[in-house]
């Protein structure tokens, strides 16, 4: 149950970040936003929160979160060139928003005792 709640919060954060990035990049494409959320949130949870965060700390794990999100966004936009969205702007803004959100989300994970870090 604890994992489901953490993953749900992560999905909501990623959905908000994808929506804001798409809005700032020139268009709301709901299929892209939903697909990106459903791929990026679980991937970031496993890679950054469960593996990286305990080992290297919040800053590095947040950068991994943002990088993975940006790469997934780029690959999703690259596979369908008919999407009328500024790809580079979307990727940069999405990666930055996810990085910032995840940095503060990691404090929640640590304060709730869900993740313990090595002190870095």
Beta strands, then each sheet from edge to edge (+ up, - down):
end
